[in-house]
Amino acid sequence: MEIVELLVPMSLALGLGFVIAFTAAVRLGQFDDCETPAHRMLLDADPSKKRPSGNDDSRELNFESEKNKAMSNAASAESATRVTERTTT
């Protein structure tokens, strides 16, 4: 029973602390616009913008662009071979 006398005031103080923190966050405008950051994530997908260096994702993007260049070069070489075969036959 002695522990209850300690835990009840501590839980009430903790609850009061959360209420004060929530009230302060509301007054400071933390919850004014909750939708724009979620939409900004979807609208920021412009692949022409380069990411800052030092980011692991930038290396992945560079690898993907190099892979795409290699695939397009291979496709153009293959189509050139087809054209050459058609003209020679």
Secondary structure by P-SEA (a helix, b strand, c coil): caaaaaaaaaaaaaaaaaaaaaaaaaaacccccccaaaaaaaaccccccccccccaaaaaaaaaaaaaaaaaaaaaaaaaaaaaaaaac
